[in-house]
Amino acid sequence: MALHDRWYWYQQAKSTLLKNLDDDRNYNVAKNLILFIGDGMGMTTVTTARILRGQKGGQTGEENELAFDKFEYVALAKVRIDL
């Protein structure tokens, strides 16, 4: 499995940026909201899943995207319970 040089990652970032800048914005008001709450879906777990999925597909892993990575809006909330 060959690692990519920095030019590859520069091109990946540029391509993603241009694609996102070219998207038309939707200014309509949302009627519904879908909220995914996953237990144990912290940054480490999600990044590990992303890399594993990419490696299983024959890539290095870091360039892989999960389905929810493509959502237009994504947020992360951390909850802590002190007993």
Beta strands, then each sheet from edge to edge (+ up, - down):
end
